Amino acid sequence: MKLFPYGHATHPEWGMAAELVLAQLRAQMASPDYASQPSLGLIYITDHLAAHAQDLLDHLSHALPWVTDWSGTVGVGIAANQVEYFDEPALAILLCDLQPHQYRLFSGIAPLSTHAVDGFVPHTALLHADGNTPDLAELIAEMAQRTRSGYVFGGLSSSRGASVQFAFGSAGSVAIPHPNRGVFEGGLSGVAFSAEVPLISRVTQGCLPVAPERTITACEQHVLLTLDDRPALEVLLEDLQVSLSEPRAAMTKIRSTLVGLSQGAQPTLRRTGEFGDEVMVRHLIGLDPEREAVAIAQAVEPGMRLTWCQRHAAAARADLLRIGAEIRESLEPDMLPESLALELADSALSEPHPARRIAGAIYVSCAGRGGPHFGAPSAELQLVRRALGDVPLVGFFAGGEIAHQHVYGYTGVLTVFTTEPETE
């Protein structure tokens, strides 16, 4: 597996933006380190280009005829190596150096089979979904169960206009018929990968606990009735150290508070005091003083664990660097030949290098993160580059992030496609 060609650009005219990206892709495909004719393309566009999604796909398919399969979606922002694009027309493309038998495209009209087809067995899957899809959480869990690993990653489309998805295939899947020729809205779509496609995926949290962990002891759907056998509202006010006798101060603090949820048998916090991957962050959506209850944006069950939390930029930065370090450490050999070590050091700030064993990467972050949360434009993506090194990377800012079998919030999901170690 060679490096994945990638490109990104912004321009008021969609055709010029596409040509700028194509120029980058063609230059990389002429390099011996990059794949020369990859068949799978991932495309992410900002919502400024949603109305031109079909034109873009047609143009790219004509310009890159060997790329027979396309998948992707729209975001209020998109990501590429060390840069993010918000509130401007932009697109980012990653061309994956995979063989057609190693992946399958799927969508609502061409679902992923639960049985092996032509010898293909889904092991993991990249998933794009419309957040307005009914029973979405159940559909994502069902999709995860269709894979051998039980792991899916990706995100929910985010757009101030059409929530378009791309699913156009003829090589790595059965042909996907659609009146709009590969562009549609609603439901789920994506790419499933076989076990032959090695990847590493991590979730980075963006919130920090502000109170002790609690156990849900009574609830009704989205309503918390008791925590640790005490009225939920009483516990909330105590943990936040506020009182309804001073409603202005109390509501200011409550509005900035979120809920971190996990299954009862699992630990919620790492030793560092931050959330682990299993925690799902949700909003508080209402208080019921009469029943001393608290409503949250997630159906819950007795026995689940709960921790009040708040968004925290410093914790988000530290956690993002942590997952990047974990990924790099898992790929780096204990000993490198001196010549290769020097070459990597020389190229650390210039361009991707095959010896890093990362062919390409996908980063899906919350639409509420990005540069503004991290302190400056593109600051989040620059942290990813600092943590991971210079690698081919694209992604988007989502209405919810998908990892394991769940939809997360205020998180980032970083996934890298890995290669075999270099040998001398």
Secondary structure, DSSP 8 states (H G I E B T S, - for coil): --B--EEEEE-SSHHHHHHHHHHHHHHHHTSTTB-SS-SEEEEEEEGGGGGGHHHHHHHHHHH-TT--EEEEEEESEEEETTEEEESS-EEEEEEE---GGGEEEEETTB---SS-BTTB---EEEEEE-TTSTTHHHHHHHHHHTSSS-EEEEEE---SS--EEEEE-SSSSS----TTSSEEESSEEEEEE-TTS-EEEEEE--EEE-S--EEEEEEETTEEEEETTEEHHHHHHHHHT--TTSHHHHHHHHHT-EEEEE-TTS--B-TTSSB-TT-EEEEEEEEETTTTEEEESS---TT-EEEEEEE-HHHHHHHHHHHHHHHHHHHS-S---HHHHHHHHHTTTTS--GGG-EEEEEEEEETT-HHHHHTSTTHHHHHHHHHH-S--EEEEEESSEEETTEEESS-EEEEEEE------
